[in-house]
Amino acid sequence: MPDFDMKKFVKDAGSTLSRVVQLTEEKLGTSEKTEMDAHFEHLTERSECTRTWTEKIIEKQKSKRLSNLEYLGLDMIEGGGEFGQDGPYGSALIKVGQAEQKLGSNERDFIGSAGMCFIQPLKKFLEGEMKTITKEKGILESKRLDLDACKNRVRKARSMLGQQTAERDLRVAQSEFDRQAEITKLLLEGISTTQATHLRHLHAFVESQVRYYGQCNKIMNDLQRELASSRPTAPRLRVNSEDVDLTRGPPYLSSSQEENGSGQQTITLHPAAHGAPRVARKPKMPPAAYPVVAGDTVIAELVANSDPNDISVL
């Protein structure tokens, strides 16, 4: 068992009690407080700001698990298998699901890369340099309380002997306070170098993010081209020597009519296309003209009830 130093214990207890009394009197406004200079206060505020925002940045790091995109991809692949991978929808769903899984995997890789190049250096700063600064600031506050307590004792000294003892204690306390203030100030000034280091890590983080979004962009472009190449051909009719896409619904306008703002189009069909039988030795029946306006369904009905190979549009 180590030797117990009673004198040291009594001295430490007395110092602690003196600090508590001094702090209490400061709160009550009955004792003066030694103020630090403006530059020191600025350094202190900057260090606290750096610590606070570094902690906030680190808190945003995600845990290692499947991302929402990977879960979405798994569900899409499973659903595509249920619908049938030979069908257009099932096949497309599987392809999109595989792309979502790639996006999710890239996201996890990016988070890991960001942790190595940016988050870890910030954690190292908080656990090393910032802890040292916090510790030294605590010591400085203790020295400041000791100094102010000595100043109060000098003012309250009644006898000559008490005055001399109080002044000697004050000189010692002032020396210790000044020394600790200088140590703390040097540590606080080092924050500028720390922020320059953090800036380099921030640049590395941005480069990693640029690569991540570039990979995501490539995955989506490849998926878009693959889906476009497997898209079924849309049914079209020939109207006034121009193609009309029937999948867009009425009014059935060609591209030139859309550009000209035309809202009505007349489509002329042979009688055969209208379902009328061909009769020999009879005069030709005039073609039937159908105006196509918004909401008209004549084209849809003709296509639904007739063989497209038998429709001739003039």
NORHU-V180750 format. One record per pair of residues at least 24 apart in sequence whose C-alpha atoms are under 7 Angstrom apart, sorted by the first residue. I is the first residue (numbers start at 1). GAP is how many residues later the second one is. Records with the same first field share a line. If there is no record, write none. Layout:
I = GAP + GAP
This chain:
18 = 131
19 = 126 + 127
22 = 123 + 127
23 = 122
33 = 115
34 = 110 + 114
40 = 145
43 = 145 + 146
44 = 144
47 = 141 + 144
51 = 75
54 = 68
58 = 61
67 = 37
69 = 31 + 32 + 34 + 35
70 = 30 + 31 + 34
72 = 28
73 = 24 + 25 + 27 + 28
92 = 135
99 = 120 + 124
103 = 113
106 = 106
110 = 98 + 99 + 102
114 = 91
117 = 84 + 87 + 88
118 = 83 + 84 + 87
133 = 51 + 54
136 = 48
137 = 47
140 = 37 + 40 + 41
143 = 30 + 33 + 34
144 = 33
146 = 27
147 = 26 + 27
238 = 75
239 = 28 + 74 + 75
240 = 74
250 = 44 + 45 + 46 + 47
251 = 41 + 42 + 43 + 44 + 45
252 = 40
263 = 30
264 = 27 + 28 + 29
265 = 26 + 27
266 = 24 + 25 + 26
267 = 24
268 = 45 + 46
269 = 43 + 44 + 45
270 = 42 + 43
273 = 37 + 38 + 39
